């Protein structure tokens, strides 16, 4: 690979790291070509970008952007590395765990994940990453929590109003009867 080609790859990676707040670093070393093709298709179907690059080029791209921010990621840059980029922090974890189940294996192995500024290092983090809630899921929960007390207050007011209206109609004939006398 020439120096110009390396610089081109570094610039491409810098663009991806700037574009996405979430990326996964996986080890795809023992996967067959057919399995890698399957993994790429699964990523494509879920809007997850998969890029394979040399570890030294990945490290140079990260260091040139903000070396301190990505400090926890560097020790995971060994063996064959595939990067998974996604807007949704949970989606690559779901793809990896589903792929493993379908292929009865432990590969691809999660080396690290960078999620909104936090580093999750090691394959043992995959189970936790599958449970991460997306931004939209969190917003939905907050809206549900905010609506719940308001719904109870409105229901109580309606119930109180219906009770008053029901009690008022029983008193109305008595008022009319006394006015008629």
C-alpha positions in Angstrom: 0.0 0.0 0.0 1.5 3.3 -1.0 1.7 6.3 1.3 -1.1 8.1 -0.7 -3.4 5.1 -0.4 -2.7 5.0 3.4 -3.5 8.7 3.7 -6.7 8.1 1.7 -7.8 5.3 4.1 -7.0 7.5 7.1 -9.1 10.4 5.7 -11.9 8.0 5.0 -11.8 6.6 8.5 -11.6 10.1 10.0 -14.8 11.0 8.1 -16.6 8.0 9.5 -15.4 8.6 13.1 -16.6 12.2 12.7 -19.9 11.2 11.2 -20.8 8.6 13.9 -20.8 8.8 17.7 -20.9 5.0 17.9 -18.6 2.4 16.5 -17.7 -1.2 17.3 -14.3 -2.8 16.9 -14.6 -6.5 16.1 -12.3 -9.4 15.4 -13.3 -11.2 12.2 -10.1 -13.2 11.8 -11.6 -16.8 11.9 -14.7 -16.0 9.8 -14.9 -17.5 6.3 -15.4 -15.4 3.2 -19.1 -16.5 3.1 -19.6 -15.6 6.8 -18.1 -12.2 6.2 -20.4 -11.7 3.3 -23.4 -12.7 5.5 -22.2 -10.2 8.2 -21.9 -7.4 5.6 -25.4 -8.1 4.4 -26.8 -8.1 7.9 -25.1 -4.8 8.5 -26.3 -3.3 5.3 -29.9 -4.4 6.1 -29.8 -2.6 9.4 -28.0 0.6 8.2 -24.8 -0.2 9.9 -21.6 0.5 7.9 -18.9 -2.1 8.1 -15.3 -1.2 7.2 -12.2 -3.3 7.4 -8.9 -1.5 7.8 -5.4 -2.0 9.2 -5.0 -1.4 12.9 -2.2 1.1 12.4 -4.3 3.2 10.0 -7.3 3.1 12.4 -5.1 4.3 15.3 -3.6 7.1 13.2 -7.0 8.3 12.2 -8.2 8.3 15.8 -5.0 10.0 17.1 -5.2 12.7 14.4 -8.8 13.6 15.5 -8.5 13.5 19.3 -6.0 11.1 20.8 -7.2 11.5 24.3 -10.9 10.9 23.6 -10.2 7.5 22.0 -7.5 6.4 24.5 -9.4 3.3 25.7 -9.8 2.0 22.2 -6.1 1.6 21.2 -5.4 -1.6 23.1 -8.1 -3.4 21.2 -6.4 -2.7 17.8 -4.8 -6.0 17.1 -5.5 -9.0 14.8 -8.0 -8.5 12.0 -10.3 -5.6 12.6 -13.7 -4.7 11.2 -15.3 -1.5 12.3 -19.1 -1.2 12.6 -20.5 2.4 12.4 -24.1 3.2 13.4 -26.3 6.0 14.5 -28.1 3.6 16.8 -25.7 2.4 19.5 -27.6 -0.9 20.0 -27.9 -2.1 16.4 -24.3 -3.4 15.9 -24.6 -5.4 19.2 -27.8 -7.0 18.0 -26.2 -7.8 14.7 -23.2 -9.5 16.4 -25.3 -11.5 18.8 -27.8 -12.6 16.2 -24.9 -13.6 13.8 -23.3 -15.7 16.6 -26.6 -17.5 17.3 -27.2 -18.3 13.7 -23.7 -19.6 13.2 -23.3 -21.4 16.6 -20.1 -19.6 17.4 -18.4 -16.8 19.4 -17.2 -14.9 16.3 -17.1 -12.1 15.4 -15.6 -11.2 18.7 -16.2 -7.7 20.2 -12.9 -6.1 21.0 -14.3 -2.7 22.0 -17.2 -0.4 21.4 -17.2 3.4 21.5 -20.7 4.6 22.4 -21.3 8.4 22.8 -17.8 9.0 24.3 -17.7 5.8 26.5 -15.5 2.8 25.8 -16.8 -0.7 26.4 -13.8 -3.0 26.1 -14.0 -6.8 25.8 -16.3 -9.4 24.4 -18.0 -9.7 27.8 -19.6 -6.3 27.2 -21.7 -7.5 24.3 -24.6 -8.6 26.5 -24.8 -5.2 28.2 -24.6 -3.4 24.8 -27.6 -5.4 23.5 -29.6 -3.9 26.3 -28.7 -0.3 25.7 -31.7 1.9 25.0 -31.7 4.0 21.9 -32.3 7.7 22.1 -35.9 7.3 20.7 -36.6 4.5 23.3 -35.5 6.8 26.1 -37.5 9.7 24.8 -40.6 7.5 24.6 -40.1 6.4 28.2 -39.7 9.9 29.4 -42.8 11.1 27.5 -44.7 8.1 29.0 -43.6 9.0 32.5 -44.6 12.6 32.0 -48.0 11.8 30.6 -48.8 9.3 33.3 -49.5 11.8 36.2 -51.3 14.1 33.8 -53.6 11.3 32.7 -54.3 10.4 36.3 -55.2 14.0 37.1 -57.5 14.3 34.1 -59.2 11.0 34.9 -59.7 12.1 38.5 -61.2 15.5 37.4 -63.5 13.8 34.9 -64.6 11.3 37.5 -65.2 14.1 40.0 -67.1 16.1 37.3 -69.2 13.0 36.4 -70.0 12.5 40.1 -71.0 16.1 40.5 -73.1 16.0 37.3 -74.7 12.7 38.5 -75.5 14.2 41.9 -76.7 17.4 40.4 -79.3 15.7 38.3 -80.8 14.0 41.4 -81.1 17.4 43.1 -82.6 19.1 40.0 -86.1 17.5 40.3 -86.2 18.5 43.9 -85.4 22.1 43.1 -88.0 22.1 40.3 -90.6 20.5 42.5 -90.1 23.2 45.2 -90.4 25.9 42.6 -93.6 24.4 41.3 -95.2 24.5 44.9 
